[in-house]
Amino acid sequence: MKLKMPDGTTVEAEKMEFKPQKEDWNIYELPDGAIVKLKTIVTAIYRHTARDELTGQHNYTVNHNSIVVAEEPEEV
């Protein structure tokens, strides 16, 4: 299949099957005591057919979504 890249070019790529091995939350505490959690979920992975000229490795395009949760401390 052809993928359109951000620079407007297209590349030939193959959609890859995958199994998530680990999807952890990144957790941040704010000065007011609120907690912000962020998790990235991969929705699709494509392996480019052509190999990178410099490394000889395949390049990949990864589609993903971000989930953000904010937890404010209870008011006393």
N, CA and C of each residue as an Amber inpcrd file, in Angstrom:
protein
   228
   0.8400000  -1.1790000   0.0000000   0.0000000   0.0000000   0.0000000
   0.8810000   1.2370000   0.0000000   0.3390000   2.3380000  -0.4370000
   1.0900000   3.5940000  -0.4640000   0.6880000   4.4510000   0.7310000
   1.7060000   5.0210000   1.3930000   1.4800000   5.9430000   2.5020000
   1.9290000   7.3250000   2.0830000   1.1330000   8.3280000   2.3780000
   1.5310000   9.7100000   2.1120000   2.2870000  10.2320000   3.3270000
   3.4870000  10.7260000   3.1000000   4.3300000  11.2290000   4.1730000
   4.0510000  12.7140000   4.4010000   4.4730000  13.2540000   5.5610000
   4.2090000  14.6630000   5.8590000   4.7710000  15.6460000   4.8310000
   5.8570000  15.2550000   4.1560000   6.4440000  16.1610000   3.1600000
   5.7630000  16.0630000   1.8000000   4.6940000  15.2590000   1.7020000
   3.9370000  15.1340000   0.4640000   4.3570000  13.9720000  -0.4210000
   5.4960000  13.3580000  -0.1190000   5.9330000  12.2060000  -0.9110000
   5.1180000  10.9780000  -0.4980000   5.1790000   9.9490000  -1.3130000
   4.5320000   8.6900000  -0.9520000   5.5830000   7.5930000  -0.8970000
   5.3480000   6.6160000  -0.0190000   6.2380000   5.4640000   0.1020000
   5.3970000   4.2000000   0.0540000   5.9860000   3.1430000  -0.4350000
   5.3340000   1.8370000  -0.4260000   5.5700000   1.2280000   0.9540000
   4.5240000   0.6740000   1.5640000   4.6450000   0.1270000   2.9120000
   3.6900000  -1.0490000   3.0820000   3.9930000  -1.8530000   4.0890000
   3.1760000  -3.0180000   4.4300000   2.6460000  -2.8410000   5.8500000
   1.3350000  -3.0270000   6.0450000   0.7670000  -2.9480000   7.3860000
   1.1860000  -4.1890000   8.1590000   1.7280000  -3.9760000   9.3600000
   2.2540000  -5.0600000  10.1760000   1.2680000  -5.4250000  11.2910000
   1.1400000  -6.7110000  11.5530000   0.4060000  -7.1670000  12.7320000
   1.3020000  -6.9390000  13.9490000   0.7030000  -6.6750000  15.1050000
   1.5130000  -6.4910000  16.3140000   0.6990000  -6.8520000  17.5480000
   1.4130000  -7.1800000  18.6290000   0.8050000  -7.4330000  19.9300000
   1.4710000  -6.5000000  20.9370000   0.7000000  -5.6810000  21.6240000
   1.3060000  -4.8140000  22.6380000   1.9940000  -5.6570000  23.7100000
   3.2070000  -5.2990000  24.0570000   3.9470000  -5.9780000  25.1150000
   3.8130000  -5.2510000  26.4450000   3.7200000  -3.9090000  26.3700000
   3.6180000  -3.1160000  27.5940000   3.1250000  -1.7210000  27.2090000
   2.1120000  -1.2330000  27.8750000   1.5970000   0.1180000  27.6310000
   1.4050000   0.8050000  28.9760000   2.4590000   1.4040000  29.4560000
   2.4330000   2.0610000  30.7620000   1.9340000   3.4970000  30.6750000
   1.5210000   3.9990000  31.8070000   1.1520000   5.4000000  31.9430000
   2.3910000   6.2020000  32.3230000   2.5120000   7.4170000  31.7960000
   3.4590000   8.4120000  32.3020000   2.6490000   9.2550000  33.2760000
   3.1710000   9.4440000  34.4790000   2.4020000  10.1140000  35.5320000
   3.1800000  11.3270000  36.0170000   2.4810000  12.4740000  36.0850000
   3.0930000  13.7420000  36.4650000   2.3000000  14.3650000  37.6030000
   3.0230000  14.8250000  38.6420000   2.3710000  15.5080000  39.7610000
   2.5990000  17.0050000  39.6130000   1.5160000  17.7750000  39.7050000
   1.5830000  19.2240000  39.5790000   1.7070000  19.8680000  40.9560000
   2.1870000  21.1080000  41.0260000   2.3600000  21.7750000  42.3210000
   1.0740000  21.8700000  43.1420000  -0.1000000  21.9110000  42.4830000
  -1.3630000  22.0110000  43.2240000  -1.8660000  20.6480000  43.7040000
  -1.0700000  19.6010000  43.4940000  -1.4620000  18.2600000  43.9330000
  -2.2020000  17.4560000  42.8820000  -2.5400000  18.0680000  41.7680000
  -3.2170000  17.3360000  40.6930000  -2.2410000  16.3370000  40.0620000
  -2.7910000  15.2590000  39.5530000  -2.0140000  14.2340000  38.8670000
  -2.4840000  14.1940000  37.4190000  -1.5440000  14.2390000  36.4770000
  -1.8590000  14.1120000  35.0570000  -1.2120000  12.8290000  34.5650000
  -2.0200000  11.9860000  33.9160000  -1.5200000  10.7170000  33.3910000
  -1.6440000  10.7440000  31.8730000  -0.6390000  10.1970000  31.1950000
  -0.6130000  10.1670000  29.7420000  -0.1990000   8.7770000  29.2780000
  -0.9470000   8.2460000  28.3020000  -0.6200000   6.9460000  27.7310000
  -0.7610000   7.0430000  26.2180000   0.2160000   6.4950000  25.4870000
   0.1560000   6.4450000  24.0370000  -0.2570000   5.0400000  23.6210000
  -1.2780000   4.9460000  22.7860000  -1.7780000   3.6710000  22.2900000
  -1.5070000   3.6020000  20.7880000  -0.7780000   2.5750000  20.3590000
  -0.4870000   2.3920000  18.9410000  -1.7050000   1.7770000  18.2650000
  -2.1100000   2.3660000  17.1300000  -3.2770000   1.8660000  16.4020000
  -2.9000000   1.1390000  15.1130000  -1.7220000   1.4510000  14.5400000
  -1.2720000   0.7740000  13.3170000   0.2270000   0.9820000  13.1560000
   0.8920000  -0.0250000  12.5870000   2.3240000   0.0590000  12.2870000
   2.5220000  -0.3580000  10.8340000   3.2660000   0.4570000  10.0900000
   3.5640000   0.1800000   8.6850000   5.0810000   0.1090000   8.5070000
   5.5590000  -0.9520000   7.8510000   6.9860000  -1.0670000   7.5410000
   7.1860000  -0.6380000   6.0930000   8.0630000   0.3350000   5.8880000
   8.3540000   0.8170000   4.5400000   9.0790000  -0.2930000   3.7790000
   8.7000000  -0.4820000   2.5220000   9.2760000  -1.5390000   1.6930000
  10.7560000  -1.2750000   1.4110000  11.1030000  -0.0520000   1.0290000
  12.4980000   0.2970000   0.7460000  13.2800000   0.4290000   2.0460000
  14.5260000   0.0340000   2.0000000  15.3960000   0.1830000   3.1690000
  16.0710000   1.5450000   3.1570000  16.3910000   2.0490000   4.3260000
  17.0950000   3.3170000   4.4630000  18.4770000   3.1930000   3.8200000
  18.8430000   4.1550000   2.9950000  20.1240000   4.0960000   2.2750000
  21.3300000   4.1360000   3.2080000  21.2270000   4.8550000   4.3160000
  22.3640000   4.9940000   5.2290000  22.5260000   3.7970000   6.1680000
  21.4170000   3.3010000   6.6960000  21.5030000   2.2530000   7.7200000
  21.2200000   0.8610000   7.1860000  20.5270000   0.7660000   6.0640000
  20.1300000  -0.5390000   5.5480000  18.9240000  -1.1260000   6.2810000
  18.3740000  -0.3810000   7.2230000  17.2280000  -0.8350000   8.0090000
  15.9270000  -0.3170000   7.3840000  14.8340000  -0.9740000   7.7230000
  13.5220000  -0.4780000   7.3050000  13.1360000   0.7230000   8.1650000
  12.3950000   1.6360000   7.5890000  11.7530000   2.6980000   8.3540000
  10.3210000   2.2740000   8.6300000   9.7490000   2.7890000   9.6890000
   8.3890000   2.4480000  10.0860000   7.5790000   3.7220000  10.2800000
   6.3110000   3.6480000   9.9600000   5.3630000   4.6960000  10.2920000
   4.4290000   4.1110000  11.3430000   4.2440000   4.8390000  12.4460000
   3.4170000   4.3530000  13.5510000   2.2740000   5.3400000  13.7720000
   1.0410000   4.8610000  13.6430000  -0.1400000   5.6620000  13.9820000
  -0.4640000   5.4170000  15.4460000  -0.8460000   6.4800000  16.1490000
  -1.1140000   6.3340000  17.5820000  -2.1230000   7.3720000  18.0590000
  -2.6870000   7.1070000  19.2150000  -3.5760000   8.0340000  19.9190000
  -3.0120000   8.2360000  21.3140000  -3.2850000   9.3990000  21.8840000
  -2.8730000   9.6720000  23.2650000  -4.1060000   9.7470000  24.1470000
  -3.9790000   9.1570000  25.3280000  -5.0400000   9.2250000  26.3290000
  -4.5000000  10.0600000  27.4850000  -5.2610000  11.0720000  27.8920000
  -4.8540000  11.9540000  28.9820000  -5.9190000  11.9330000  30.0670000
  -5.4840000  11.7230000  31.3080000  -6.3940000  11.7230000  32.4560000
  -5.8410000  12.6970000  33.4800000  -6.6870000  13.5890000  33.9950000
  -6.2890000  14.5150000  35.0510000  -7.1090000  14.2130000  36.2930000
  -6.4040000  14.1060000  37.4130000  -7.0760000  13.8510000  38.7020000
  -6.7270000  14.9850000  39.6540000  -7.7350000  15.7680000  40.0010000
  -7.5120000  16.8690000  40.9410000  -7.7170000  16.3750000  42.3610000
  -6.9680000  16.9090000  43.3230000  -7.1580000  16.4840000  44.7070000
  -8.5330000  16.9290000  45.2150000  -9.0770000  16.1480000  46.1180000
 -10.3820000  16.5140000  46.6810000 -10.2220000  17.7500000  47.5490000
 -11.2020000  18.6660000  47.4360000 -11.1680000  19.8660000  48.2670000
 -11.6070000  19.5160000  49.6660000 -10.9300000  20.1120000  50.6410000
 -11.2230000  19.8300000  52.0450000 -12.1560000  20.8470000  52.6150000
